Amino acid sequence: MLVPLLSLFLLAFPFSGSSFQAEAQSPGFKVIVLTERGGLHESFVAAALDFLHTLSGREHFAITVINEANEVNDKLLADCQVFIQLNFPPYRWNDTAKAAFVKYIEVGRGGWVGFHHASLLGEFDGYPMWTWFSGFMGNIRFDNYIAETTAGKVIVEDQQHPVMRNVPSSFTVEGEEWYTFNKDPRPNVHVLARVDESSYDPPSGIKMGDHPVIWTNETVKARNVYFLMGHQASLLKNEAFRTMLANAILWAAGKNN
C-alpha cells in the first residue's frame, strides 16, 4: 500500500525537485564582509562574524568574507548588495580597490556598513590618509581614543530612521574606546546617535563635546551607516547593538525602509 499511497500524494501535490532546491538555496541578497583579523579587536570581529552568519540564515542572505582590502575590485562588487567594513581601516588599499569602492558608493551600487577602525583616518603604518574616505566619513581625521576603555550612554537622535527601529532612546555600551576626531562630523553627516561624555564610567578627560557615534552620509547615493563602536566581543551581547546591526544590514540592502 505504501507505493500507491505515495504515488497518489505526488499526483495531488506535484513539485519540481530542482526548482524547489534552487529556490531554497538562492539568497535574497549578497554581502561582502571585509574583516580586520588579529590584534586588540579580534574578539569583536570573531563575535560579529558569528552573529552575521546566524543573521544570514534568518534573513536569507549570503556572506563572502575577505581579509584584505586589495581583494576588492569591480567584479567582486558587481553583485554585492551590502559591503560591511568590519573594523578594517581606510588604508592598505591599492588603487584598484579604492577606485572600485568609490564607484560602488558614489554610484549607489549597494549599501555600506562600517565599524570602529573604518574612521582611523590619518597617516598610519607609512600610508597617507585617504582623502576621499575622510570626506565620506564627514571630513574628519582621527585624533585620540580612550585606550583604557569606558562605559558610555548612547543617546539616539533619530528614532525614526530604519537603523533605529525597535532601539531604545538610550542605552549603555560597556568598555568602548570612544574615538575622537579633529572636528565634529555633524555638519557633514546625518547623526543617528551620540555618546553622552558626562556618562563615562570611569570618567575620562578625552572628550569632543558634541560626540556623534552613529551616522550616515546622505550626500552619496549608497545607503551607508557608520558605528564608532567595535572594540570587544561583549558588544555583541548588547541587545540594542544587535538590533541596530541587523537593521543596518537590511536597510543598506534596501530591505528595511
Protein Blocks (a to p, Z undefined) as FASTA:
>chain_A
ZZmmmmmmmmmmgcdfklmmmmmmmcfbdcdddddeehjklmmmmmmmmmmmmmmmmnop
addddfbfklgcfklmmmccbdcdehiacehiafklmmmmmmmmmnopaccddehjlmmg
cjeehiacdfklmmmnoopacfbdcfkopadddddfblmbmklgoiafbdcdehifkiad
fbdfklmmccfbdcdfklgccddfbdghjacfbdcdfkbmbdcdddfbhfbfklmmpmkl
mmmmmmmmmmmnopaZZ
